[in-house]
Amino acid sequence: MTTTPTSFAWADGLPAAVTATDLNGTILYMNQRAQETFAADGGAALMGKSVFDCHPEPAREKTRTLYRSPTPNHYTIQKGGQKKIIHQLPWFAEGRFAGVVEISVPIPAELPHFDRDARA
């Protein structure tokens, strides 16, 4: 069963790349930033394709794990001199796993960290 998100309009103007897949890994949605980010790989033409075909091993197996055990995955990368934090998050429809949303957010090379648990 493929469940399509009702609306990803919130992501259209977001200054981050947002890609959403269904529970089988089919790419359902890419905002403009994601289409630009993955232009060399096909951009908007990737919608309707398998996200697994977009990753070489061992990243492909890690991606498959996100679908077998839908839990968040977070990491940072640097590409083309730009550092980014990647959030891969399961999304749910009517309480059932429906796919994964990847949000890629550009971040500065040095990022402040505030420990809100620290006592003054």
Secondary structure, 3 states (H helix, E strand, C coil): CCCCCCCCHHHHCCCCEEEEECCCCEEEEECHHHHHHCHHHCHHHHCCCEHHHHCCCCHHHHHHHHHHCCCCEEEEEEECCEEEEEEEEEEEECCEEEEEEEEEEEECCCCCCCCCCCCC
